[in-house]
Amino acid sequence: MNIAEILLRLHQNSYYFFAIILFVIGFHTMLTHNNLIKKVIGMNIMDTAIFLFFVSIGYIRGGRAPILEPGADHLYVNPLPSALILTGIVVAVSITAYALSLIVKLYQHYGTIDAEEIIRLRGGETS
Amino acid sequence: MSAAHHLPALAIVVPLVIAYLMPLFDRWRRGWCTPAALAALGFSFAASLVMAWQVMTHGPFSYQMGNWPPPWGIELYIDYLAVFTALTMTGVSLIVLVYGSRDLLHELKPHLLGWYYTLYLLLIASMVGMALTNDIFNLFVFVEICAIAACGIISIKESRECLEAAFKYLVLSALGSGCLLLAIALLYMVTGHLNFTFIAQALPEAMRLYPNNILAALALLLVGMGVKSALFPLHVWLPDAHSSAPSPSSAVLSGLVIKIYAVALLRILYQVFPDSIFEVTPVLTILLVMSSLAIIVGSMFAVVQEDIKKMLAYSSIAQIGYVFLGFSLMEISALTGGILHMFNHAMMKAMLFLAAGAFIYGTGVRRLSDLKGIGLTMPVPAAAFTIGALAMVGIPLTNGFISKWFLVLGALRGGQTFFAVVILISSLLNGFYYLPIIVNAYFGEPQGAVAEPKRLPRLMQAPLVILGFGCLLFGIFPSLIIGLASRAGQALLGM
């Protein structure tokens, strides 16, 4: 496979490709950053990447929204992934809201939103 | 169509609806909250019992939500494993709730009780849903409800430790959910179905065409479910979360929540993925290695703990290892043992956490070394703790012995002697950290708060007595439940 072919395939599957890149960015942010807000942002990037991936499964190039008109014969995209992802978005929003409210409470208790700092404060508490 | 026909849906929907009515009751008639929550769970438990009876007499059946046939509608499939899990979840959670109705009064601010019930009922409803559903996206929705509700019943105490533990749990749990959703996307991509049965039919062909997609889905599924069920290297969130939560929350989290993900993984591995997947990838070997490590390392961590609830939490890591070990040996006795251990451990660990909660309620003491002589001043919880500890070690006449027996038998029959040795070593380790507590409790000299504990309310004693009695009952007459467990195992292995 030469470079042109690889690039062509990447272009054809660009949605999947970028979804995976976003997923890895989100995953990495979520696990490596100490700032709790950044963890939540990473979580959202990861979720969005999955939504992009899921929706692009049902997408057909040149397809229209599946609103059936009598007599018209169009190419339609698969509506099911989009419908599922609506649920996924609702879930992601509620998890984000909950995580942010936890961060507010954590800030009230510890006065910081840095995970390392919180662990240090807790360590001083027990010993 | 009669109401009886809709039992599978009602078992999930009734607790869900009552859960959302709870805040209303809380405003209007606070006294109604507890009876309403108990009634909802009681109904769910009764529905599971009726479904178990139907499955035992007429065999598995399916229920179509809203009369939409699969593959379009959501299907609930009620088979042996589903009713077994649903019975475990609803039964144990009902007993824990009776205890919680008194214990929570002193652990939570009074206006939070109604909200606690909301979260609790949501949690149980979602677990019953996960047990019954036959649709992979429906499973995902229940997983998410379960994840948020589980974090909620930890953070509701609003102490510093709880908040931090809940946040850690939430982040890792969201990570697991993300992996699960991506796995669903990959499976949907190659099969075009969301129903377990239809995916299973389409997968062998898809396996030939797109093996990479399916392998990636399997890996993501393992990580997702592994994080959520705290399988060994992914267990980091569990000790803090389970030890800082209010005692009834710890009991359901440790006893039930981590198991339900194991069941979901088991169902997908055996019923959805084609058998050829076990030949292409060493997935079962990976699970075996991880579960053996969990059994040994979890027990070793538990030995060095000072805090009673932390010790129980680490012990849960070891016990979930047993469940996974049983699931991945590919042998009928071991599978029965794994399924049985899920039920037995749910009872034992719920009882141990409730007994620990009773110690904390009565004396405020959490350090193991300070619990000397507790057996003399608080006899009921100490007796329950003793039975639970003996069952954990696997002494005959307790239910823990039965499931370990099946696991060892399965390992030996499968020619995997190594894993039988792992189970034996871990039993020794269990004895190593549980028995000194019992000895201390009965032969130590009570000091300080332990000498004069607060009186334990009847409603907190009764659940301990029932669970302790249950542990002995299913240890002496194991045939009451083995039939269901072994049929569940046979159905999974296609025997």
Boltz contact constraints between the chains, C-beta under 6 A:
constraints:
  - contact:
      token1: [A, 39]
      token2: [B, 171]
      max_distance: 6.0
  - contact:
      token1: [A, 43]
      token2: [B, 174]
      max_distance: 6.0
  - contact:
      token1: [A, 46]
      token2: [B, 178]
      max_distance: 6.0
  - contact:
      token1: [A, 50]
      token2: [B, 178]
      max_distance: 6.0
  - contact:
      token1: [A, 50]
      token2: [B, 181]
      max_distance: 6.0
  - contact:
      token1: [A, 50]
      token2: [B, 182]
      max_distance: 6.0
  - contact:
      token1: [A, 53]
      token2: [B, 185]
      max_distance: 6.0
  - contact:
      token1: [A, 54]
      token2: [B, 185]
      max_distance: 6.0
  - contact:
      token1: [A, 57]
      token2: [B, 189]
      max_distance: 6.0
  - contact:
      token1: [A, 84]
      token2: [B, 137]
      max_distance: 6.0
  - contact:
      token1: [A, 91]
      token2: [B, 144]
      max_distance: 6.0
  - contact:
      token1: [A, 95]
      token2: [B, 174]
      max_distance: 6.0
  - contact:
      token1: [A, 99]
      token2: [B, 170]
      max_distance: 6.0
  - contact:
      token1: [A, 102]
      token2: [B, 163]
      max_distance: 6.0
  - contact:
      token1: [A, 102]
      token2: [B, 167]
      max_distance: 6.0
  - contact:
      token1: [A, 105]
      token2: [B, 163]
      max_distance: 6.0
  - contact:
      token1: [A, 106]
      token2: [B, 163]
      max_distance: 6.0
  - contact:
      token1: [A, 109]
      token2: [B, 160]
      max_distance: 6.0
